[in-house]
Amino acid sequence: MTLDVVCLCADWCGTCRDYRPAFETLTGARPDWRMRWVDVEDFEAVLDELDITTFPMILIVDGNGALCFAGPVSPQPG
């Protein structure tokens, strides 16, 4: 199943910086998933309406465009 997995983060966030290598490892492990790392400050105008309360925040969308998950996650690769 193809999934789009987007990690919303901030470059200034230490937790995000620590999590990024693990997230990028998943990119190679699941070629059927389209993984994206998005710094919210690069897309502030577009993402302004989202209620981001903490970082990192993960969005998962299935192949039909349906939102499967949106929320903060603890950076635990396992």
Legacy VTK file of the C-alpha trace (Angstrom):
# vtk DataFile Version 3.0
C-alpha trace
ASCII
DATASET POLYDATA
POINTS 78 float
0.000 0.000 0.000
1.362 3.382 -0.971
1.352 5.930 1.822
2.502 9.517 2.012
4.226 10.090 5.344
5.044 13.696 6.145
7.012 14.799 9.174
6.316 18.414 10.093
9.251 19.761 12.040
11.245 22.862 12.827
14.963 23.258 12.275
15.341 24.966 15.655
13.747 21.966 17.444
16.377 19.696 19.023
13.953 16.760 19.157
13.330 17.097 15.416
17.048 17.236 14.664
17.597 14.093 16.759
14.682 12.303 15.050
15.608 13.147 11.463
18.238 10.379 10.931
15.753 7.719 12.114
13.033 9.141 9.872
15.368 9.133 6.886
16.324 5.510 7.621
12.640 4.581 7.279
12.657 6.201 3.846
15.016 3.558 2.527
13.346 0.723 4.421
9.869 1.298 2.958
10.128 2.120 -0.761
6.321 1.947 -1.091
5.997 4.911 1.308
6.659 8.454 0.094
8.447 10.040 3.024
8.809 13.824 3.297
10.568 15.966 5.863
8.981 19.442 5.971
10.360 22.349 7.971
7.263 24.348 8.939
9.158 27.612 8.724
9.793 26.998 5.013
6.027 26.686 4.424
4.682 29.001 7.119
2.049 30.642 4.893
0.623 27.275 3.791
0.740 25.545 7.166
-0.431 28.502 9.239
-3.937 27.024 9.618
-2.688 23.768 11.133
-2.818 23.542 14.897
0.710 22.316 15.521
1.155 21.990 19.262
4.431 20.095 19.405
7.109 18.600 17.183
7.587 16.346 15.383
4.102 15.979 13.920
3.341 13.177 11.479
0.722 13.184 8.717
-0.128 9.909 6.961
-2.265 9.892 3.821
-3.274 6.746 1.944
-3.153 6.221 -1.815
-6.735 7.502 -2.160
-5.883 10.812 -0.490
-7.612 9.981 2.792
-5.967 11.236 5.956
-5.132 8.204 8.103
-3.276 9.943 10.926
-2.317 13.449 11.974
-0.670 14.125 15.271
2.479 14.477 17.299
4.648 11.438 17.815
7.357 10.517 20.226
10.493 10.025 18.173
10.848 6.288 18.765
11.786 4.550 15.525
10.861 1.102 16.843
LINES 1 79
78 0 1 2 3 4 5 6 7 8 9 10 11 12 13 14 15 16 17 18 19 20 21 22 23 24 25 26 27 28 29 30 31 32 33 34 35 36 37 38 39 40 41 42 43 44 45 46 47 48 49 50 51 52 53 54 55 56 57 58 59 60 61 62 63 64 65 66 67 68 69 70 71 72 73 74 75 76 77
